[in-house]
């Protein structure tokens, strides 16, 4: 597996943004490539700071595409697909989170670094009947925030950020994720308090 990872790493560096998209797609779908995309985003942004939004966007699009592949299989295969791949206890607990928190149960794991069981929640989003547009938006917002935060870290701290990702990548990603999760939960909580009854009904003319 390590030779494959090294080869993919070299290909991604050689082709830039499309390489980020490829790695993100593989990592979010059928191959586990923990933290490689995070390191690649920081490395590429460090070398070309003006391209930070582009690199973050390519990593986000690849992640959306990879997640959607799993979501589609779970949506079409339904319960039989999940029962073959997941433990019953995991399935029931994750479905309970969806019933209670909606797509927030997908967005929080999408922000977290490995070993957060993100693919489990992607699978269960398909099984739980989360609408495709809502699913894509949830993954896109969460992963977009994650890669933008890593890109900003690279813009501000340059080679120091790259060294941190190489030596303490998991801790850095976890700290950034914790900050983003806290900000998202705070926004959700304050939005709910500001408008507990939801938007007013439209009045017909």
Phi, psi and omega in degrees: 000323182298317176302322178296317180297316179296322179294315179297321178300313179295319178297316181298317179295325183289325186253357173074231185307312177301329176294320175300317179299316181297312181297317180296321178297312181296315183294327182273353183243271194249354181232138178265116179232068188300129172070355179297316182295322178300313181295320179296320178300313181296317181296312183293322179292323178301322181279331182221080187297327182293341181267010184307311179300324180295313180295318178297321180293319181294319177296321180292316180297320178296320179293318178300314182297317179295316178296322182294327178299316179292316179302317182296316179297318179293322180295320181280323182278336176063214188297320182299320179300314183290318184297332179284339189244342186233149173288145184300319181297319178297318181298312183293321180294318181292321177296325177296322177295320178296318180296327184273319189244355180066216185290348174300330177293341175267321186291322181296310176298332179294334179278335188277149176279168174302148011263030176303133186280063186297318183297330175301316181287330175295313177302315184287337174297319176293317180292324183282353178081025174298131183295143185306315182296318179296321178298311182298317179296318181297313180294317181297317180294313183294309181291326176299316177298318180298312183286328175294321178295318177295320177296319178296320177301318179292322179295317184285323189243353172057232184298331178296320177296320179296318179296320177299317180294325181286325185262327183224044186301317183295317180295319179296312180298321180293320179295314178298318181296318180298319178296315181293321178296316179299318179295319180294317180295319179297317178297315180299319182292313181293323178296321178294322179288326181290330183220067185297334183269359182082179182294148180293152178295144178286133180265126180290143178291000000 
